[in-house]
Amino acid sequence: MALKRTTKVLSETGMSSMTDLVFLLLIFFLLTSTLVNPNALKLLLPKSTGQVSDKASVSVSVKDWHQDDLFTYHINGDETPLPFAEVEDRLIDLLQAEEDPTFSIYSDETVPVKEVVALMNIAKRNHYKVILATSPE
């Protein structure tokens, strides 16, 4: 006697729960991203239309004091300036435990490009990734 199954198994999955989850994650990340303030120094950043979504664990700020090539370097928004000679050692100390070491450069728009390139050279020597911070246009 041949028995046939009268009901079929549906192989479709419901997507409504997945869209709810994505929507909740989107709201969570939008709210938490507004609470992060990585730069305590007041810098006038250059304008840009492209933005990077990567997150750097360390930030280096370069401030121009408009006096005889006087630039100060601040790591993670620290108020006390660091001489350029100590910046690389400090970055190595902070990023040695990172799996994917990345730091961001917050440079005032009046700072010459050679100062920013000097920080990028530090990243190249130590195989770090660099994010140049800009303000949205």
N, C-alpha and C positions, 0 to 999 in steps of 0.2 A: 504494500500500500504506500503510495507516494504522498507524503504530507508536504503541503506548501505553506509557507509563511504568509499570512494575510497582511501583516504590518511591515512597513519598510523602515529601516533605520535612517534617520536624517543625518547627513554629515555636515550640515551648516552650523556655524557658531554665531552666537549673538554678539554684535559689535557695540551695543549700547553701553555696556559696562566699561568697555575699553575707552570709548569717547568720554565718559564721565571721569575716568581716571586721568586721562590726558588733560582734560579741562581743569581738574583740581591741581594737578602738577603745575600747569601754566599759571594759575593764580598764586600758588605757593612761591614759585620762582620770581614772579613779578613783585610780590610783596617783600621778599627777602632781599632782592637786588636793590631796592630803594633804601634799605637800611645801611648799606655798606658805604663808608666814606673813606677811601684809601688814601686820600691826600689831605693833610692838615694845613699845608702851606698854601697861601693864596698865590696861584700862578695863572697867568693869562695864557692858556694853551692855544696852540695853532688849531685852526678849524679844518675839519675833514668830513667827507660824506661816508667813508668806509669805516666801520667799527668792527673790532675783533671780539669774539665771544670768549676767548681764553681768559683764564684767571691767573694772575701772577701772585706769588706768595710774598714777594719782596718788591718794594718800590724805591726808586732813587729819584729824588727831586733836585733839579739844578735851578738855582736862582741867580739872576743877574742883578748886581747892585749898581750898575751904571757908573762905576768908578774904576778907572785904570785896570780893566780886565779882571775885576773881582767877581768871582763866581763861588757860590757855596753849594756844597753837596749835602743832602739830608737823606738818610735811609729810613724808610718806613715812617716818614713824616716827623721825625725827631727834630726838635727845635734847635739842638746844638749841631752846628755844622761840622763836617768832616773834611779834612784836606783830601785832595784828589789822590794822593799817594796811599791813603789808607782805605779808599773805597773798595779796591779789589780784594784786599784781605778780609774786610768786613763782609763782602758779598760771599766769599768762599766759606766763611764761618756760618753764615745764615743758610746757604743753599747746599751744603755738603750732604745733608740728610735727605734732601728732596729726590724723589724718583725721576721727575721731569723738571729740572731746575729752570725756572722762568722768572725774570724780573721785568718790571715796567719802568720806563723812563718818563718822568714828568718834567718837561723842560719848558721854561718860560719862552714865549715866542721871540723874545729879544736876545736869547742866548745864541751865540754863533754855532753853526753846524759842527765845527771842529770839536766843541765840547761834547756834543751828543755822540759824535763818531768815536771819540775817545772811550765813552762808556760802552758803545757797541763793540769796540775792540776788546774790551775786558770780557764781554760775553763770548766773543769768537775764540779767544785764547782758552777759555774754560769750558767751552761747548755748552753754553747756556742759550736759552731762547730769550728773545727780547721783544717787548711790546712797547711801542712808542705811543704814549697817551695823547689823545687829541680831544677837543671838545666838539660836539656835533654841530654841523653847519645849519 
